Amino acid sequence: MKINSLYLALSLLLCLFISCKHDNKVVFDEYQPTKGTWEKNDVKTFVWDVQDTLTPHNLFMNVRVNNDYPYSNMFVVFKIYKPSAAIVIDTIQFQMADPNGALLGSGFSDVKESKLWLKQNYTFDETGKYKLTLEQAVRALGDVEGVPALQGVSEVGFRIEKAE
């Protein structure tokens, strides 16, 4: 009985230690809710401070979607505003479902989280406040206008990690 109690205590301690481990690569990580629908005019804005202009970083968009998400992909326009007011603009397409329609990403329930590359080995060339905006630019097949309300998106996030 003492051995089982000791084993249980050590197992719990190990789990606590592992769950408290801090990821030193993460520089910035923030999510913003969407109320289940990402509206076309709901531009997500993230602001952070940069002091390191030497280390390359990886920039990610994090998105949480559920089974109400109707498309196999997602188009996103992102803009990086530098302290000097220079702007980097790009449009990226992300694959959100496999050929059978099953959502990609991690998660055990109907909510899937995807960590999607925006920029790899990106070096900030100025110190100061940066801003990134994300807006959905999904279009239905054959439509010129964008989808006004993208169903099934619960949160949109932005993450910066030090590149390895």
N, C-alpha and C positions, 0 to 999 in steps of 0.2 A: 504494500500500500504506500509506503514511504517513497519507493522508487517511482511509482506512477505519479505521485504528487510532485516530486522533484522534476520528473520528465515534463509534466504539464507546465510547471512554473518556468522551466528553462525554455520551453517552446513558446510560451507567451512572451517572455522577455526577448527572445530572438525576433518574433513577429513585430513587437513594438520597435525594436532597434531598426529593423529593415524599413518599416513604414515611416520612420522619422528621418530617414536618410535624405539629405538635401542634395539636389542636383546642382553642382557648381557650374555646369554649362549654361544654365538658364539665366538670361540677363533681364528678360521682360516676358510676362505672361499674363494676359488679361482677356476675359470673355465679356460679351455684351449680349443680353437676351433679345429675342425678336418677337415674343408672344406667339410663337408657332408659325408665323409667316414673315418672311423677309420681304418687306415692301421695297419697290424700286427706288423710292425716294428716301429710304432709311439708310443713309450712308453711315457706316460704322467708322468712328474716328478713335485713334489711339495716339497718345502723346507720351514720349519718353525722353530722357536726357542721355546724351552720349558724351563720354569723356575719353574713351579709347578709340583712337584713329589708326591703330596699328594691327589689332587682332581682327581676322576675318570672322564674319558671323553668318549664320544661316537664318533666314527669315521664313516663317511659316504662317499660313492661315489655318486656324483650327475651326472646324465646323461640326456641329451636332445636328444630325437629321434623323427623322423617323420614317416609318413606312408610308407616310402621306407625301413624301418627296416624290414627285411624278416623273422625274427625268433621269437619264443615265449619266448625265454630265452636268457641270455647272460652269458658267462663264463668269469671271469676276474681273472688274477693273480695279486696279490698285494704284495709288499715287503716294509717293514718298516726298514729303516736303522737308527740305533741308533748312538749317538755320539761316542760310543766306538767301532763302526764298527760291532756290533752284528746285525744280520738280522732276522726279523720275516717274513716268507713267507707263503702265503695261497692262495688257489684257491677257488673262490666262484661262485655259480650259482645263478643268479637272474631271477625271473619270470618277463617278459616284456610285456606279452599279456595274456588276459583271454582265456578260451577255445574256444571262437568264433573268436579269432584272433584280437580283439580290443586291442589297446595299453593301458597299465596301466600307471598311473601317472597323474599329474595335468596339466591343460592347456585347453583352450577353442578352440584352432585351431588344426591343424593336428600335431603340435609339442607338445610332452608330456615330462614333466620333472619328473624324478623319483629320490627320495632320498633313497639310498640303504645302508643297514647296512654293515659295514666292521668289526667293533669291538664295543662291548657294554661294558661299565664300564671298559674301558682300562686305566690303570694307567701308566704314563710314569715313568720309574724307574731311569732315568738319566736326568740331565739338559744339555742344549746345543742344537746344530742344529740336527734336524731330517730330514729325507728325505723319501718320500713315492713315489713308482712308481706303475702305473696301466698299464696293457697291456691286450688287448682283446685276449681271447683264445677260440673263438667260432669255432666249427667244424660242417660242414654239416653232416647230417646223413649218416653214412657209410664211411666217409672220415677219414683218419688217419691224414692228414695234416690239419692245421688250415686254416680258411678262410683268404685269404690274404688281403681283403678289406671288411670291415663291413659297408654296405650301411646304410644310414638313421641316422647316429649318427652325430649330429652337434656340441655338446660340451660335454666335460668330466670334472668333477670337483671333488674337495675334500673338505670336511667340517669337522671341529672339534667343538663339543659343550661340555660344561660342563654337566656331567650327573646330573640328579635331584635325 
